[in-house]
Amino acid sequence: MQKWIQSLIAAKKIGFLGAGNLSKSIIQGLTRASVVPAENIILTNRNAEKRQKIASEIHGVQAITSNEELLEKAGIIVLGVKPQDLVSAIEPIRHLIHKEHIIISLAAGVSIEALSKLIPTTKNLIRWMPSTAMKVQASVTAYTTMEQNETLIQLSEDLLNPLGLAIQVEEGEELNSIMVACASGPAFIYEFMQIWESWLESYDIPQNIARKLCIQTFLGSAKMAQQAAELNLHDLQNQVMSKKGVTSVGIQHLRSVEFEDLLTAAFEKSFNRAKDMEQDFEMNLQQIDKK
Ligand SMILES: NC(=O)c1ccc[n+]([C@@H]2O[C@H](COP(=O)([O-])OP(=O)(O)OC[C@H]3O[C@@H](n4cnc5c(N)ncnc54)[C@H](OP(=O)(O)O)[C@@H]3O)[C@@H](O)[C@H]2O)c1
């Protein structure tokens, strides 16, 4: 991490407003990888039990009760609430957000433009679209900033790269496609893994063994693809298949039932849902304007 970013974080501190699944994964990733000392992390959460549990699990992280206090104590604020809770969480405190605050939104379906209408008092707005794989330092995170501001870009790169792979993107289709394939990605992968596991179990392989076999197969495949960057995935697939052999019969069946179309349709459904959520959020904002 660049020294000046380290100093910025130490001076400002990172405050998580809403400490659910994703915020917790980010906090775990940042502290486990020693990217940010736990003492520089503060959090709030609506549900007190969850808030205290994280603070007791991650030594040094400070859990506080009020979002107002969070804005006073932290200069970098990560908005970790669900998109449908964002307006109600921000409305009562937005008068306290000033131009020095850096706001990082994790919310799916909330554009920077919409965020800037909700929070007009700072231009330091960033969107991160990570996955919960942050906690094992293996996430893909697409990010975008309101302005081509070196501090916001370097801050994102330095915090995100140690937790996986960071990629700066344009908002819109680029960000939304990475959101589906990579942030929602683990859920799609687990859907496959469940099929692998159950199928092995149906042949009397105990569940705990089936799980290990399944994990190793996914890990091994990803590792081979990583190490053979010069080959495309089709070449790698051909290394496993021989004509009319065991593998090729199964793969041919998958292709004949248009498996790719099925998965693409599932991705498109998620992609369109993100667009609908953007519209819903815009309508929510209009309600505030009318007040
Ligand atoms: N999960 C993912 O893999 C993923 C990936 C990419 C992006 N995202 C985005 O990340 C955000 C969080 O998702 P998540 O899965 O972490 O959701 P989550 O587990 O439901 O976490 C949201 C947390 O926000 C808390 N909260 C709600 N209103 C609050 C308020 N006014 N003040 C303080 N805390 C408040 C909730 O508290 P309670 O305990 O009371 O419910 C909850 O713990 C969403 O915007 C989502 O779109 C998630």
The ligand as an SDF file (V2000), in Angstrom:
LIG
                    3D

 48 52  0  0  0  0  0  0  0  0999 V2000
  -23.6480  -10.2470   -0.3300 N   0  0  0  0  0  0  0  0  0  0  0  0
  -22.9720  -10.1140   -1.4810 C   0  0  0  0  0  0  0  0  0  0  0  0
  -22.3130  -11.0240   -1.9760 O   0  0  0  0  0  0  0  0  0  0  0  0
  -22.9670   -8.7680   -2.1980 C   0  0  0  0  0  0  0  0  0  0  0  0
  -22.1870   -8.6160   -3.3590 C   0  0  0  0  0  0  0  0  0  0  0  0
  -22.1190   -7.3600   -3.9790 C   0  0  0  0  0  0  0  0  0  0  0  0
  -22.8390   -6.2990   -3.4430 C   0  0  0  0  0  0  0  0  0  0  0  0
  -23.6170   -6.4770   -2.3410 N   0  0  0  0  0  0  0  0  0  0  0  0
  -24.3100   -5.3000   -1.7910 C   0  0  0  0  0  0  0  0  0  0  0  0
  -23.8220   -5.1030   -0.4690 O   0  0  0  0  0  0  0  0  0  0  0  0
  -24.8370   -4.5110    0.3520 C   0  0  0  0  0  0  0  0  0  0  0  0
  -24.9820   -5.3420    1.6040 C   0  0  0  0  0  0  0  0  0  0  0  0
  -25.3800   -6.6540    1.2570 O   0  0  0  0  0  0  0  0  0  0  0  0
  -25.3050   -7.8240    2.3190 P   0  0  0  0  0  0  0  0  0  0  0  0
  -25.4780   -9.0810    1.5710 O   0  0  0  0  0  0  0  0  0  0  0  0
  -24.1240   -7.6370    3.1980 O   0  0  0  0  0  0  0  0  0  0  0  0
  -26.6550   -7.4960    3.1480 O   0  0  0  0  0  0  0  0  0  0  0  0
  -26.9820   -7.8190    4.6690 P   0  0  0  0  0  0  0  0  0  0  0  0
  -26.2480   -9.0300    5.1090 O   0  0  0  0  0  0  0  0  0  0  0  0
  -28.4570   -7.7660    4.8220 O   0  0  0  0  0  0  0  0  0  0  0  0
  -26.3420   -6.5610    5.4310 O   0  0  0  0  0  0  0  0  0  0  0  0
  -26.9410   -5.3160    5.5040 C   0  0  0  0  0  0  0  0  0  0  0  0
  -26.7780   -4.8490    6.9390 C   0  0  0  0  0  0  0  0  0  0  0  0
  -27.1680   -3.4900    7.0460 O   0  0  0  0  0  0  0  0  0  0  0  0
  -27.7690   -3.3080    8.3300 C   0  0  0  0  0  0  0  0  0  0  0  0
  -28.5820   -2.0920    8.3240 N   0  0  0  0  0  0  0  0  0  0  0  0
  -29.7310   -1.8460    7.6570 C   0  0  0  0  0  0  0  0  0  0  0  0
  -30.1480   -0.5730    7.8830 N   0  0  0  0  0  0  0  0  0  0  0  0
  -29.2240   -0.0200    8.7170 C   0  0  0  0  0  0  0  0  0  0  0  0
  -29.0810    1.2640    9.3130 C   0  0  0  0  0  0  0  0  0  0  0  0
  -29.9810    2.2370    9.1080 N   0  0  0  0  0  0  0  0  0  0  0  0
  -28.0160    1.4750   10.1050 N   0  0  0  0  0  0  0  0  0  0  0  0
  -27.1040    0.5140   10.3420 C   0  0  0  0  0  0  0  0  0  0  0  0
  -27.1840   -0.7220    9.7970 N   0  0  0  0  0  0  0  0  0  0  0  0
  -28.2270   -0.9880    8.9990 C   0  0  0  0  0  0  0  0  0  0  0  0
  -28.5750   -4.5710    8.5060 C   0  0  0  0  0  0  0  0  0  0  0  0
  -28.8420   -4.7470    9.8680 O   0  0  0  0  0  0  0  0  0  0  0  0
  -29.8020   -5.9170   10.4400 P   0  0  0  0  0  0  0  0  0  0  0  0
  -28.8500   -6.8860   11.0530 O   0  0  0  0  0  0  0  0  0  0  0  0
  -30.6790   -5.2400   11.4160 O   0  0  0  0  0  0  0  0  0  0  0  0
  -30.5640   -6.4810    9.2780 O   0  0  0  0  0  0  0  0  0  0  0  0
  -27.6580   -5.6350    7.9220 C   0  0  0  0  0  0  0  0  0  0  0  0
  -26.7980   -6.2430    8.8680 O   0  0  0  0  0  0  0  0  0  0  0  0
  -26.0980   -4.4900   -0.4940 C   0  0  0  0  0  0  0  0  0  0  0  0
  -26.2860   -3.1820   -0.9500 O   0  0  0  0  0  0  0  0  0  0  0  0
  -25.8240   -5.4260   -1.6480 C   0  0  0  0  0  0  0  0  0  0  0  0
  -26.4440   -4.9820   -2.8240 O   0  0  0  0  0  0  0  0  0  0  0  0
  -23.6820   -7.6820   -1.6950 C   0  0  0  0  0  0  0  0  0  0  0  0
  1  2  1  0
  2  3  2  0
  2  4  1  0
  4  5  1  0
  4 48  2  0
  5  6  2  0
  6  7  1  0
  7  8  2  0
  8  9  1  0
  8 48  1  0
  9 10  1  0
  9 46  1  0
 10 11  1  0
 11 12  1  0
 11 44  1  0
 12 13  1  0
 13 14  1  0
 14 15  2  0
 14 16  1  0
 14 17  1  0
 17 18  1  0
 18 19  2  0
 18 20  1  0
 18 21  1  0
 21 22  1  0
 22 23  1  0
 23 24  1  0
 23 42  1  0
 24 25  1  0
 25 26  1  0
 25 36  1  0
 26 27  1  0
 26 35  1  0
 27 28  2  0
 28 29  1  0
 29 30  1  0
 29 35  2  0
 30 31  1  0
 30 32  2  0
 32 33  1  0
 33 34  2  0
 34 35  1  0
 36 37  1  0
 36 42  1  0
 37 38  1  0
 38 39  2  0
 38 40  1  0
 38 41  1  0
 42 43  1  0
 44 45  1  0
 44 46  1  0
 46 47  1  0
M  CHG  2   8   1  16  -1
M  END
$$$$
